[in-house]
């Protein structure tokens, strides 16, 4: 990004609200010193920029200053259309109709040569979203209640239970072809992650009288330290996981180590993960995890032995 483009980007960012030099440097991928020089340049050419020191402060545009509508560059248009194209991979969204109409509108306002330049690139790019089959009748309302900080009563179907939960939703997000709700569950008295397609009923609820915020646990209390060696194939599978995918370190040409702390309540998940990896992983510790994987393998062997004995008996 050249200096003129950067100056314009700073003004556009300031139109959205207060910005610190650090936040601008992170957005524009330049040093904080460069941002300070750019701010000085903008003030010298007459852009009315104010500054407030202290917490919550930063730079802002003086009231009444507005830029005229700007045309998107080819790369900016490509960025927006690519993101929207990824959203179309989801079976259901809060924007089923809008995700298509906004793409048409963006193409409609772009110069024809820009459209012709970016269309071949868009066709060669893809955000891979697994194909799923579900409907999310409560997603729109959950988004509204999350933004308002309300409590919600939901009937939730997990792998082990089907019951009503009282939650305070904190964040809604999409990943791996599904929509999720991060929330504080009053029922469990801890933060939980729910899949939106597993919610069959929901309604706004009153805040419970005995509500307490989840305690901010210091250190790694309530977790277990897991360390495992992985082959290249094992690494490819583990790195897809949103929680531990960043906890990998290469230690050889075809060797990686996964080293992470896991909440104790996710123990069965860890056993299933490393059991499913087979020879592509070898757990170093803890010993209990190694023992549980061996037991699961033994149970599977017995299952097939019993099946073969039954077939011989009936034969």
C-alpha positions as CSV (number, residue, x, y, z in Angstrom):
1,X,0.0,0.0,0.0
2,X,1.5,3.3,-1.0
3,X,1.3,6.4,1.1
4,X,-1.7,8.0,-0.6
5,X,-3.7,4.8,-0.3
6,X,-2.6,4.6,3.4
7,X,-3.7,8.2,4.1
8,X,-7.1,7.5,2.6
9,X,-7.4,4.3,4.6
10,X,-6.7,6.2,7.8
11,X,-9.4,8.8,7.1
12,X,-11.9,6.0,6.3
13,X,-11.0,4.2,9.5
14,X,-11.4,7.4,11.6
15,X,-14.8,7.9,10.1
16,X,-15.9,4.7,11.9
17,X,-14.8,6.0,15.3
18,X,-11.8,6.6,17.5
19,X,-8.6,4.8,16.5
20,X,-5.3,4.5,18.3
21,X,-2.0,4.6,16.5
22,X,-1.5,1.0,17.5
23,X,-4.8,-0.2,16.1
24,X,-4.2,1.7,12.8
25,X,-0.7,0.2,12.5
26,X,-2.1,-3.3,13.0
27,X,-4.8,-2.8,10.4
28,X,-2.5,-1.3,7.8
29,X,0.5,-3.5,8.7
30,X,3.0,-0.6,9.1
31,X,4.9,0.7,12.2
32,X,3.3,2.9,14.8
33,X,5.9,5.6,13.9
34,X,4.7,5.5,10.2
35,X,1.1,6.0,11.4
36,X,2.1,9.0,13.5
37,X,3.9,10.6,10.5
38,X,0.8,9.9,8.4
39,X,-1.5,11.6,11.0
40,X,0.9,14.6,10.9
41,X,0.7,14.7,7.1
42,X,-3.2,14.6,7.2
43,X,-3.4,17.5,9.6
44,X,-1.0,19.6,7.5
45,X,-3.2,19.2,4.4
46,X,-6.2,20.3,6.4
47,X,-7.9,17.1,7.6
48,X,-9.4,18.0,11.0
49,X,-8.1,15.2,13.3
50,X,-8.5,15.5,17.0
51,X,-6.7,13.5,19.7
52,X,-7.7,12.3,23.2
53,X,-5.1,10.9,25.6
54,X,-5.7,8.2,28.2
55,X,-7.8,5.0,28.3
56,X,-10.5,5.0,25.6
57,X,-8.8,7.8,23.7
58,X,-7.1,8.0,20.4
59,X,-7.5,9.9,17.1
60,X,-10.9,11.0,15.7
61,X,-12.2,13.2,12.9
62,X,-13.8,16.4,14.0
63,X,-17.6,16.5,13.8
64,X,-18.9,17.4,10.3
65,X,-16.0,16.1,8.3
66,X,-17.1,13.4,5.8
67,X,-15.5,11.9,2.7
68,X,-17.6,11.6,-0.4
69,X,-18.5,8.0,-1.5
70,X,-15.4,6.1,-2.7
71,X,-15.0,3.6,-5.5
72,X,-13.6,0.2,-4.6
73,X,-10.3,-0.8,-6.0
74,X,-10.0,-4.1,-7.8
75,X,-8.4,-5.8,-4.8
76,X,-10.9,-4.3,-2.4
77,X,-13.8,-5.6,-4.6
78,X,-12.1,-9.0,-4.8
79,X,-11.7,-9.1,-1.0
80,X,-15.4,-8.3,-0.4
81,X,-16.7,-10.7,-3.1
82,X,-14.4,-13.5,-2.0
83,X,-15.7,-13.2,1.6
84,X,-19.3,-13.2,0.5
85,X,-18.6,-16.1,-1.8
86,X,-17.5,-18.1,1.2
87,X,-20.7,-17.3,3.0
88,X,-22.7,-18.9,0.2
89,X,-21.2,-22.2,1.1
90,X,-23.3,-22.4,4.3
91,X,-26.6,-24.3,4.1
92,X,-28.4,-21.7,6.2
93,X,-27.4,-18.2,7.4
94,X,-29.1,-15.0,8.8
95,X,-28.5,-13.6,5.3
96,X,-29.9,-16.2,2.9
97,X,-31.2,-13.7,0.3
98,X,-28.9,-10.8,1.1
99,X,-25.7,-12.8,0.5
100,X,-26.7,-13.1,-3.2
101,X,-28.2,-9.7,-3.8
102,X,-25.3,-7.8,-2.2
103,X,-22.9,-9.6,-4.5
104,X,-25.0,-8.6,-7.5
105,X,-25.1,-5.0,-6.2
106,X,-21.4,-4.8,-5.8
107,X,-20.8,-6.1,-9.3
108,X,-23.3,-3.6,-10.6
109,X,-21.5,-0.5,-9.2
110,X,-18.1,-1.7,-10.3
111,X,-16.6,-0.5,-13.6
112,X,-16.8,-3.2,-16.3
113,X,-13.0,-3.6,-16.6
114,X,-12.8,-4.2,-12.8
115,X,-15.4,-6.9,-13.0
116,X,-13.6,-8.5,-15.9
117,X,-10.3,-8.4,-14.0
118,X,-11.6,-10.0,-10.8
119,X,-14.0,-12.6,-12.2
120,X,-11.3,-15.1,-13.4
121,X,-9.6,-14.8,-10.0
122,X,-12.8,-15.4,-8.1
123,X,-13.4,-18.5,-10.1
124,X,-10.0,-19.9,-9.1
125,X,-10.4,-19.2,-5.4
126,X,-12.6,-20.9,-2.9
127,X,-13.4,-20.9,0.9
128,X,-13.8,-24.6,1.6
129,X,-17.0,-25.2,3.6
130,X,-18.1,-28.7,4.4
131,X,-21.5,-29.5,3.0
132,X,-24.1,-29.8,5.8
133,X,-27.9,-30.4,5.9
134,X,-29.8,-28.4,8.5
135,X,-32.1,-25.4,9.1
136,X,-31.6,-22.7,11.7
137,X,-35.0,-21.2,12.5
138,X,-33.6,-19.5,15.7
139,X,-30.4,-18.0,14.4
140,X,-31.7,-14.5,13.6
141,X,-33.4,-14.2,17.1
142,X,-30.3,-15.5,18.8
143,X,-28.2,-12.9,17.1
144,X,-30.5,-10.2,18.4
145,X,-30.6,-11.5,21.9
146,X,-26.8,-11.9,21.9
147,X,-26.3,-8.3,20.8
148,X,-28.7,-7.1,23.6
149,X,-27.0,-9.2,26.3
150,X,-30.2,-11.1,27.1
151,X,-30.7,-14.5,28.8
152,X,-32.2,-17.3,26.7
153,X,-33.9,-20.5,27.5
154,X,-33.1,-23.2,24.9
155,X,-33.9,-26.9,24.4
156,X,-30.6,-28.4,23.4
157,X,-29.8,-31.8,22.0
158,X,-26.2,-32.9,22.7
159,X,-24.6,-36.3,22.2
160,X,-25.4,-37.2,25.8
161,X,-28.5,-35.2,26.8
162,X,-31.7,-33.6,25.6
163,X,-32.8,-30.9,28.0
164,X,-33.5,-27.3,28.6
165,X,-30.7,-24.9,29.3
166,X,-30.6,-21.4,30.6
167,X,-27.8,-19.5,28.8
168,X,-26.5,-16.0,28.2
169,X,-25.1,-16.0,24.7
170,X,-21.8,-14.3,24.2
171,X,-20.9,-14.8,20.6
172,X,-22.3,-16.3,17.4
173,X,-19.9,-17.6,14.8
174,X,-19.6,-20.0,11.8
175,X,-16.9,-22.7,11.4
176,X,-16.6,-26.0,9.7
177,X,-20.0,-25.6,8.0
178,X,-21.9,-25.1,11.2
179,X,-23.0,-22.1,13.3
180,X,-22.1,-22.0,17.0
181,X,-23.1,-20.0,20.1
182,X,-20.5,-19.4,22.8
183,X,-22.4,-18.8,26.0
184,X,-22.4,-18.8,29.7
185,X,-24.6,-21.7,30.8
186,X,-26.3,-21.1,34.1
187,X,-27.4,-24.8,34.1
188,X,-23.7,-25.9,34.0
189,X,-22.3,-22.8,35.8
190,X,-19.6,-22.4,33.2
191,X,-18.9,-21.3,29.6
192,X,-20.1,-23.7,26.9
193,X,-20.2,-23.9,23.1
194,X,-23.5,-24.9,21.5
195,X,-24.2,-25.9,18.0
196,X,-27.1,-23.8,16.7
197,X,-28.6,-26.7,14.6
198,X,-29.0,-28.6,17.9
199,X,-31.3,-26.0,19.4
200,X,-34.9,-27.0,18.7
201,X,-36.7,-24.4,20.8
202,X,-35.7,-21.1,22.4
203,X,-37.2,-18.1,24.1
204,X,-36.0,-15.0,25.9
205,X,-35.8,-15.5,29.7
206,X,-35.4,-13.5,32.8
207,X,-32.0,-13.4,34.4
208,X,-31.7,-15.9,37.2
209,X,-31.7,-14.4,40.7
210,X,-28.5,-16.3,41.7
211,X,-26.5,-15.5,38.6
212,X,-22.8,-15.1,39.1
213,X,-20.2,-14.5,36.4
214,X,-17.9,-17.5,35.8
215,X,-14.7,-17.1,37.8
216,X,-11.6,-16.2,35.9
217,X,-9.5,-19.2,36.8
218,X,-5.8,-18.4,37.2
219,X,-3.1,-20.6,35.7
220,X,-4.3,-23.9,34.2
221,X,-6.6,-25.2,36.9
222,X,-9.0,-27.8,35.7
223,X,-6.9,-28.8,32.7
224,X,-4.7,-31.8,31.8
225,X,-1.4,-31.5,30.0
226,X,-1.2,-33.6,26.8
227,X,1.8,-34.2,24.7
228,X,1.8,-36.4,21.6
229,X,4.0,-37.1,18.6
230,X,2.4,-37.0,15.1
231,X,3.3,-38.1,11.6
232,X,2.7,-35.8,8.7
233,X,-0.7,-37.3,8.1
234,X,-1.5,-37.0,11.7
235,X,-0.5,-33.4,11.8
236,X,-2.7,-32.6,8.8
237,X,-5.7,-34.0,10.7
238,X,-4.9,-32.3,14.0
239,X,-4.2,-28.9,12.6
240,X,-7.8,-28.6,11.4
241,X,-9.0,-28.5,15.0
242,X,-9.8,-24.9,16.0
243,X,-8.7,-25.4,19.6
244,X,-5.4,-27.3,19.3
245,X,-4.5,-26.8,15.7
246,X,-2.1,-24.0,16.7
247,X,-0.3,-26.2,19.3
248,X,1.8,-28.1,16.8
249,X,5.6,-27.9,16.4
250,X,7.7,-29.6,13.8
251,X,10.6,-31.6,15.2
252,X,11.8,-33.5,12.2
253,X,11.3,-34.1,8.5
254,X,8.1,-36.2,9.2
255,X,7.6,-35.6,12.9
256,X,5.5,-33.1,14.8
257,X,4.6,-32.6,18.4
258,X,1.2,-31.6,19.8
259,X,1.6,-30.0,23.2
260,X,-1.5,-28.5,24.8
261,X,-3.7,-28.2,28.0
262,X,-7.2,-29.6,27.7
263,X,-10.2,-29.0,30.0
264,X,-10.8,-32.1,32.0
265,X,-14.4,-32.3,30.8
266,X,-13.0,-32.9,27.3
267,X,-11.1,-36.1,28.3
268,X,-13.3,-38.5,26.2
269,X,-12.8,-36.3,23.2
270,X,-9.0,-36.6,23.5
271,X,-9.2,-40.3,23.9
272,X,-11.4,-40.5,20.7
273,X,-9.1,-38.2,18.8
274,X,-5.9,-40.1,19.4
275,X,-7.6,-43.5,19.0
276,X,-8.9,-42.4,15.6
277,X,-5.4,-41.3,14.5
278,X,-4.1,-44.8,14.9
279,X,-0.5,-45.2,13.9
280,X,-0.3,-41.5,12.8
281,X,0.0,-40.5,16.5
282,X,1.8,-41.7,19.7
283,X,0.7,-40.2,23.0
284,X,3.7,-39.4,25.2
285,X,1.7,-38.4,28.2
286,X,-0.2,-38.5,30.4
287,X,-0.1,-42.2,31.1
288,X,-3.8,-42.4,31.8
289,X,-4.5,-41.2,28.2
290,X,-2.3,-44.0,26.9
291,X,-4.1,-46.5,29.1
292,X,-7.5,-45.3,28.0
293,X,-6.5,-45.6,24.3
294,X,-5.2,-49.1,24.9
295,X,-8.5,-50.0,26.6
296,X,-10.5,-48.7,23.7
297,X,-8.4,-50.7,21.3
298,X,-8.9,-53.8,23.4
299,X,-12.7,-53.3,23.5
300,X,-12.7,-52.9,19.7
301,X,-10.7,-56.2,19.3
302,X,-13.1,-58.0,21.6
303,X,-16.1,-56.6,19.7
304,X,-14.7,-58.1,16.4
305,X,-13.7,-61.4,18.1
306,X,-17.2,-61.8,19.5
307,X,-18.6,-61.0,16.1
308,X,-16.4,-63.7,14.4
309,X,-17.4,-66.3,17.0
310,X,-21.0,-65.5,16.4
311,X,-20.6,-65.9,12.7
312,X,-18.9,-69.3,13.1
313,X,-21.6,-70.5,15.5
314,X,-24.4,-69.6,13.1
315,X,-22.4,-71.0,10.2
